[in-house]
Amino acid sequence: MTIATTKRIAIEEYLTYNDGTDTRYELVDGELVRMSLGTGEHGDISEFLNDRFKAEIRRLGLAWVAKDMKIAIQSPRGTRWETARIPDVVVLPLAQWNGLKKRESLIPLNEPPPLLVVEVVSPSTVTVDYRAKHSEYAVLDIPEYWIVDPIDLKVTVCILKDGAYNNVIFIGDLTIVSPTFPELELTAIEVLNAGT
């Protein structure tokens, strides 16, 4: 849902925008788009994956972090207006996260992309997650993008190769194969049943 604005705004205005509520917005072609709260299932899946990624990072002793809904990524949409997305989960190097501590948590176009992002599909985000963000994240060179779809009961792992994503779909008790976390033992059904 796009909110009514009298003008499109730049990324700098977006970073300081406050409407006096706790509403979160993505910036899409200069327009503020309210992010839906998502269902409890959506929250459970995001939290579950964030926790699993953090545990795997600790187990392997990697200098990475996993954050849920805390980092925006500037997106090159090809229009003269700016876009910033807020993935459900982001995995990035610890040094990059530390660089965000004293400024707004936005990864701009001139910085390296995160290692992995996750979007959990809601009825209102199906097209955005499968099409718009799929294209944007590929252009940003994000090596791995997960689309967790509790509607169609599948997890799609998009792996960047030659500037485009190759999509691998996992359902049921199939173990998810992740280049970022090759030793992660997690099935699609475990992700989709998170919190139950």
URRAZI-V996192 format. One record per residue. N is the residue number from 0. RES is the residue in three letters. PHI is phi in whole degrees, 0 to 359 (none if undefined). Layout:
n:N res:RES phi:PHI
n:N res:RES phi:PHI
This chain:
n:0 res:MET phi:none
n:1 res:THR phi:268
n:2 res:ILE phi:271
n:3 res:ALA phi:287
n:4 res:THR phi:234
n:5 res:THR phi:281
n:6 res:LYS phi:207
n:7 res:ARG phi:283
n:8 res:ILE phi:241
n:9 res:ALA phi:271
n:10 res:ILE phi:300
n:11 res:GLU phi:297
n:12 res:GLU phi:291
n:13 res:TYR phi:301
n:14 res:LEU phi:295
n:15 res:THR phi:250
n:16 res:TYR phi:294
n:17 res:ASN phi:213
n:18 res:ASP phi:262
n:19 res:GLY phi:83
n:20 res:THR phi:241
n:21 res:ASP phi:268
n:22 res:THR phi:294
n:23 res:ARG phi:257
n:24 res:TYR phi:231
n:25 res:GLU phi:262
n:26 res:LEU phi:256
n:27 res:VAL phi:233
n:28 res:ASP phi:51
n:29 res:GLY phi:81
n:30 res:GLU phi:250
n:31 res:LEU phi:283
n:32 res:VAL phi:243
n:33 res:ARG phi:295
n:34 res:MET phi:274
n:35 res:SER phi:292
n:36 res:LEU phi:296
n:37 res:GLY phi:80
n:38 res:THR phi:277
n:39 res:GLY phi:300
n:40 res:GLU phi:299
n:41 res:HIS phi:302
n:42 res:GLY phi:296
n:43 res:ASP phi:298
n:44 res:ILE phi:295
n:45 res:SER phi:300
n:46 res:GLU phi:296
n:47 res:PHE phi:301
n:48 res:LEU phi:294
n:49 res:ASN phi:302
n:50 res:ASP phi:295
n:51 res:ARG phi:294
n:52 res:PHE phi:296
n:53 res:LYS phi:299
n:54 res:ALA phi:296
n:55 res:GLU phi:291
n:56 res:ILE phi:298
n:57 res:ARG phi:296
n:58 res:ARG phi:301
n:59 res:LEU phi:272
n:60 res:GLY phi:66
n:61 res:LEU phi:276
n:62 res:ALA phi:271
n:63 res:TRP phi:233
n:64 res:VAL phi:224
n:65 res:ALA phi:239
n:66 res:LYS phi:227
n:67 res:ASP phi:254
n:68 res:MET phi:50
n:69 res:LYS phi:240
n:70 res:ILE phi:232
n:71 res:ALA phi:262
n:72 res:ILE phi:234
n:73 res:GLN phi:292
n:74 res:SER phi:241
n:75 res:PRO phi:269
n:76 res:ARG phi:275
n:77 res:GLY phi:85
n:78 res:THR phi:250
n:79 res:ARG phi:280
n:80 res:TRP phi:259
n:81 res:GLU phi:271
n:82 res:THR phi:226
n:83 res:ALA phi:222
n:84 res:ARG phi:255
n:85 res:ILE phi:238
n:86 res:PRO phi:294
n:87 res:ASP phi:293
n:88 res:VAL phi:219
n:89 res:VAL phi:229
n:90 res:VAL phi:247
n:91 res:LEU phi:211
n:92 res:PRO phi:298
n:93 res:LEU phi:302
n:94 res:ALA phi:300
n:95 res:GLN phi:292
n:96 res:TRP phi:298
n:97 res:ASN phi:299
n:98 res:GLY phi:292
n:99 res:LEU phi:270
n:100 res:LYS phi:295
n:101 res:LYS phi:254
n:102 res:ARG phi:213
n:103 res:GLU phi:302
n:104 res:SER phi:281
n:105 res:LEU phi:233
n:106 res:ILE phi:268
n:107 res:PRO phi:283
n:108 res:LEU phi:301
n:109 res:ASN phi:273
n:110 res:GLU phi:250
n:111 res:PRO phi:300
n:112 res:PRO phi:285
n:113 res:PRO phi:296
n:114 res:LEU phi:280
n:115 res:LEU phi:204
n:116 res:VAL phi:230
n:117 res:VAL phi:232
n:118 res:GLU phi:239
n:119 res:VAL phi:259
n:120 res:VAL phi:288
n:121 res:SER phi:241
n:122 res:PRO phi:307
n:123 res:SER phi:277
n:124 res:THR phi:241
n:125 res:VAL phi:306
n:126 res:THR phi:296
n:127 res:VAL phi:297
n:128 res:ASP phi:291
n:129 res:TYR phi:277
n:130 res:ARG phi:247
n:131 res:ALA phi:299
n:132 res:LYS phi:291
n:133 res:HIS phi:304
n:134 res:SER phi:290
n:135 res:GLU phi:298
n:136 res:TYR phi:294
n:137 res:ALA phi:294
n:138 res:VAL phi:298
n:139 res:LEU phi:284
n:140 res:ASP phi:66
n:141 res:ILE phi:286
n:142 res:PRO phi:298
n:143 res:GLU phi:214
n:144 res:TYR phi:227
n:145 res:TRP phi:260
n:146 res:ILE phi:246
n:147 res:VAL phi:264
n:148 res:ASP phi:241
n:149 res:PRO phi:286
n:150 res:ILE phi:281
n:151 res:ASP phi:264
n:152 res:LEU phi:55
n:153 res:LYS phi:210
n:154 res:VAL phi:238
n:155 res:THR phi:255
n:156 res:VAL phi:257
n:157 res:CYS phi:258
n:158 res:ILE phi:247
n:159 res:LEU phi:286
n:160 res:LYS phi:214
n:161 res:ASP phi:55
n:162 res:GLY phi:82
n:163 res:ALA phi:224
n:164 res:TYR phi:272
n:165 res:ASN phi:263
n:166 res:ASN phi:261
n:167 res:VAL phi:238
n:168 res:ILE phi:259
n:169 res:PHE phi:241
n:170 res:ILE phi:228
n:171 res:GLY phi:53
n:172 res:ASP phi:265
n:173 res:LEU phi:290
n:174 res:THR phi:286
n:175 res:ILE phi:289
n:176 res:VAL phi:257
n:177 res:SER phi:235
n:178 res:PRO phi:297
n:179 res:THR phi:289
n:180 res:PHE phi:235
n:181 res:PRO phi:295
n:182 res:GLU phi:261
n:183 res:LEU phi:292
n:184 res:GLU phi:255
n:185 res:LEU phi:209
n:186 res:THR phi:260
n:187 res:ALA phi:301
n:188 res:ILE phi:294
n:189 res:GLU phi:297
n:190 res:VAL phi:294
n:191 res:LEU phi:292
n:192 res:ASN phi:263
n:193 res:ALA phi:307
n:194 res:GLY phi:86
n:195 res:THR phi:253
